[in-house]
Amino acid sequence: DDDDETKMMKLMGFSGFETTKNQHVPGTDVSGASVKKALKYRQYMNRRGGFNR
């Protein structure tokens, strides 16, 4: 006779219903994103310092 909580843990594959706040969880650092940063072009002609600085 399993209680409802134990049945739910078996059904979902959990080992328990503890919190993970302020704890390291293994396997959560396998993400990444390829972020394309917009290029910033600088003016090199018609500026106060001239072409050959």
C-alpha positions in Angstrom: 0.0 0.0 0.0 1.9 3.0 -1.3 0.5 6.4 -0.4 -0.3 9.0 -3.1 3.1 10.8 -2.8 5.1 7.6 -3.3 2.9 6.6 -6.3 3.4 10.0 -7.8 7.2 9.8 -7.3 7.3 6.4 -9.0 5.1 7.6 -11.8 7.3 10.7 -12.5 10.6 9.1 -11.8 11.5 11.4 -8.9 13.7 10.4 -5.9 11.9 12.9 -3.7 10.1 16.3 -3.5 13.0 18.3 -1.9 13.8 21.8 -3.1 16.9 22.6 -5.1 17.1 26.3 -4.0 20.7 27.4 -3.5 22.0 24.0 -4.5 24.1 22.8 -7.5 22.1 20.5 -9.7 24.3 18.3 -11.9 23.5 18.3 -15.6 22.0 21.8 -15.8 25.0 23.5 -17.3 24.8 22.0 -20.8 23.1 24.9 -22.5 24.5 27.6 -24.7 23.4 30.2 -27.2 25.0 31.6 -30.3 24.5 35.3 -30.0 25.4 37.4 -33.0 26.5 40.9 -31.9 25.8 43.7 -34.2 29.0 45.3 -35.6 29.6 48.9 -34.7 31.3 50.8 -37.6 33.4 53.9 -36.8 33.7 56.9 -38.9 37.2 57.3 -40.2 36.8 60.1 -42.8 35.5 63.7 -42.4 36.2 63.7 -38.7 38.0 66.3 -36.5 41.3 64.5 -36.3 41.6 63.9 -40.0 42.2 60.8 -42.0 45.7 60.1 -40.8 45.6 60.4 -37.0 
